[in-house]
Amino acid sequence: MVTNALRSLAGGSRRLATHAALGRAFTVHDVADAIVPVDLSGKLVLVTGASSGIGEEAARQLAAHGAVLILVARGVGDLERVAAEITDAGGTAHAVPGDLSTEQGVGDLLDAVLTRFGTPDIVVNNAGRSIRRTVADSTGRMHDFQRTMAINYFGPVGLTLGVLDEFLRRDSGHFINVCTWGVTSGAMPKFAAYGASKAALATFGRSLAAELIDTGVSVTNVCFPLVATPMIAPTTEYANAPTLSASDAGEWIVHAAKHRPLEIMPRYAKALRGITALSASLSDRILARGSI
């Protein structure tokens, strides 16, 4: 009965559920994560890809909750605009240009952030790129897969490795990984490069979360549906597709930061996960017929 009550209070906390299933005792961190939302006031939050789209909206909303933002992107002009607008609205934001597509770029960014601000409390791995192209049309484009993996997977992994030791030393910290709903089924027709990179990030995040389950460090995978951002604007096929607004996406990130669930995703993604578990071929047929 106590376990069921705690699960209800958890609002879907997988950490509590995992401990209950294993017959293990709950820790103070487990119960706190489930019941008490994190106060974001004064929290140092690093957001990558913060010059537009999900990252920009998340930064604005996190700042409105009192967080101190470190904004990262390659586009200096837009990055500084976002920082200035957050500051003008009464928040605190610092623009730190950085390129996450190379190991050197990740290292340079970590040096700049850690020297100037110290270790963040929360890292939002949002920066990414998407490519819509079938595998058959990609036979001469190996670079598409390499570049997508570099920014969508290796960049976030590099940032994670760069702050993890300090997170563990102080027994607190939170990684929020921006993924996609498609990772729940394993198939993303016309998005093999993108889907594979996000599946890698999602698996990395879940693996890290399992390894850290008895610590104060949390990991959340946010598996978004299609979001209306500048990144999808050039694709005319998306013109009439249902989308989540960037503002709503920002709210998902704030919810992740405050409640620290293991994952957030749309209901249909959870349903598709169940279908895939029963019949992968049926899941693939559904996705193939519904792909844009």
N, C-alpha and C positions, 0 to 999 in steps of 0.2 A: 504493500500500500504506500509506503514511504517512497519507494522507487517510482511508482506511478505519479505521485504528487510532484516529485522533483522533475520528472519528464514533462509534466504539464507546465510547470513554471518555466521550464527551460525554453519553451517556444521552439522546440525542434533541435535543441542542442545535441549534437552527435556525441560530444565528449561524455555527457552523462549517460547516454544510451549505451555507449561502448563499455563504460565501467560497469553498468548494471548487467550487461550481457556476460561479462567476464567474471562477475561476482566479486569485483574489486571495490574497495572503499572509495568514496568520493573525497576529493581534496577540497580545500578552501577555494582554490582557483576554479574548480569545476562549478561549485555552487554559485560563486560570485559571477562568473561568466553568464550563467543561466538566468540569474535573478536580478542582478544589479547592472543596469546599463553603464557603460564606461562614460565618465565625464570627460569630454574632449577639450575642455578649457585648458589652455596652456600646453596641450599635447603637440609635440613636434612631429608633423606629418609630411613625408616626402611623397609627392605625386608625380609620376612620370607621364609623359604625353599630356602635359597640363596646359598646352597652348590653345587647345580647341576640344570640342566634343565632350566625351565622358569625363576626361581629365579636368577640363576647365570647369564643368558644372560641379564635379565632385569637390574641387578646390574651393569654389565659391561657397558651397553649402557647409563644408567642413570649417571654413573660416567663420561662417555665421554661427557655428556652434562653439567658437572660441579657440579653435586649433590654430597653431602657428604653422604656416605652409612653406614648404620648400618646393618650388615649382621647377620642374625639369622638362625640357624639350629642346629640339634642335633649332626651331624657329625663334630667334632672339626677339624680333619685333613683337610678335603675338604674345610671347611669354612675358615680356615686360609690360605689355598692355594689360594682361590678365592680373599681374601682380599689382599694377597701379590701380586698377579698378577695385580690387579687393581692399587695398589700403584706403582708397577714397570712401569705401562703404563702411569703414571702421574696423576692418580686419587687419591681420598681419600676414604678409606674404613676401617671400624673397625669390627672385628669379635666378636660377642657376642653369645656364645653357649646358647641354651635354648630349653626347652621341652614344646611345646604347647598342649600336650595331657592331661594335668591335670590342675586343677585350681591353685594348688600350683606352678606348673611350669610357668604358665602365670604370676602369681603374682611376682615370683622371677625375671622373665625376665623384667617386667615393672619396678621393683625396680632398677635393674641393669642399664637399659637404661635411666630412668629418672634421676637417681643420677649422672651418668657419662656424659650424653649428654644433658639432658633436653628433652622437648617434641618434637618429630619429626614434620616436616611440612607435610610429606606424609607417610602414612602407607600402604604398599603393603601386603595384606593378601594372600600369595601365598602357604604357606606350606600346604601339603595335602597328602592323600593316596587314592589309587584307588583299588577296588576289583572287579574282573570280575567273577561273579558266579550267577547262577539263584537263585531265591527265593526257588524253590523246592529243590535245592542242599544245601540250607543254614538252613534247619530246626533245625539242632543241633549247629548252629554257631551264636547265639545271640551276641557274643562278636565282631563279624565282624561289626555289625551295631553300637554297642556302641563305638568301637574304631574309626570307620570312622566318626561318629558324633563328637567325642571328638576333633579330630585334624582338621577336615574340617569345623566344625561349631562353637563349643564352644570355641576353641582357638581364632579364629578371633573375635568372639563376646567379649571375655575377653579383648583382646587388644584394641578393639574399645571403650569399656566402660572405660578402663584405661586412655585414652587420650582425650576423648570427652569433658570433662569439660574445659580443657585448650584450646582445639580448639574453643569452644564456647566463652570462655573469650576473646580470641584475635581475634575472628571472622574470622578465617582462618584455613585451614587444608583440607586434602584430604584423603579419604579412597579409596583404589583400591582393589576390591575383585576379586580374580581369581575364576571364576565359569566355567560352561561347557555349550556348545550349547544345550545340551539336556534339560535344564531347561525350554526352550521356549515352549516345547510341553507337558511336564509333564510326559513323559514316557521314560525310558532308559532300554530296555530289557537287562538282564544279568548284569546290573549295578544298581540294586535297592538301595543298601546301599550307593554307591557313589552318585548316582543321587539325592537321598533324602537329603543327607547332603549338596550338592551344591544348591539344590532348597531352602533349609532352609537359606543358606547364601545369595542367591540372593534375597529372599523375605525380609530378614533382611535389606539388603542393600537398596532395593527400599523403604522400609518403613522408614528407617532412612533418606533417601534423601528427601522424601516427608515432613517429619517433619522439616527438615532443609532448606526448599526451600527458605526462606526469610533471610537466614544467608550467611556468607561467607564460610561455610563449605560444601564441595562437596563429593559426593559418586559416584564411577563408578564401575559397574559390568562388568568385561571382560569375556565374554562367549566364551571360546576357542573351536575350533574343536580338533580333536586328534592331539597331539603335539609329535614330535619325541624326547623323553627324556628317560633317564635311567629307569624311572618308568614303561614304557610300554615295555621295551626290553625283559623281560622274557616271554611275551605273544606271542607265535609263530603265533597266528592268525593275529597279526598286521603286520607281515613281509612285506606283499604286499599292505597294506592299505594306502590310501592317507593320508598324514600327513602335518601339518604345522611344519616348522623347528623351533627349539628353538630360533634361531636368529630372525626369523620373529615374534615369540611370544614376544620376548624382545622388538621389535619395537612397538607392540601393547601396551605394558605397557608404553613405553615412550610417545606414542601418548595420552594415557589416562592421564598421568601426565601433559602433556603440554596443553591439550585442555579440560579436565574435562567433557567429555560427561557423560550422565547418564548410558549408556551401550554401549558396543562394541560386535559385534557378526558377524559370517559369514552370507552372504546373504541367504543361504539355511535355516539357522535357523530362519530368519525372515519370509521366505516363509512358513516354517513348522508351525510357530506360527499362520499364517493366516489360514492354512489348519485346524489346531486344533480348531480354533475359529468356523469354519464352520462345522467340523465333527471330533470329538475326536476319534471315532471308525476308521475312515479312516486314521487318523494320526497314530494310534496305529498299523494298518495293515502295513503301509509303514515302520514304524520303526521295526516291528517284522521281516519283510522280508529282511530288509537291515542290521540288526544287525550282528556284527562280533563276 
